[in-house]
Amino acid sequence: MAIMITDECINCGACEPECPNNAIYEGGAQWRWADGTSLKDAALPNGTVEPGTLPHTPVSDEYYYIVSDKCTECVGFHEEPQCAAVCPVDCCVDDPDHRETRERLLEKKEWLHLAA
């Protein structure tokens, strides 16, 4: 599964620098596959390929958000999700809409951080 940030976020920004996948963005900021990853082009599960630098619409305009397709719950990097560990208001929680096995999270980590 991925982690999500609830609307209880106080926009402190503590979580953003902790994410090893650069999956956390400030509200209103566009996100890109290439941000914090080795992806030059993103070969997506639906078979399409897009430039890693292509900007995407923000998930939230009001508070920090996590791109679920880039979130690995820090599997392969840390013992626990770092965003949740540093959040002062406990608004980084499991996202029930994005459940994934540990094996899938490790595959996603490898895909995001392919050797250049």
DACOR-V799492 format. One record per helix or strand of 2 or more residues. SS is the DSSP state (a for helix, b for strand). FROM is the first residue (numbers start at 1). TO is the last residue. If there is no record, write none. Layout:
((SS/FROM/TO) (SS/FROM/TO))
This chain:
((b/2/5) (a/16/18) (b/24/25) (b/41/43) (b/49/51) (b/65/66) (a/82/86) (b/92/95) (a/102/112))
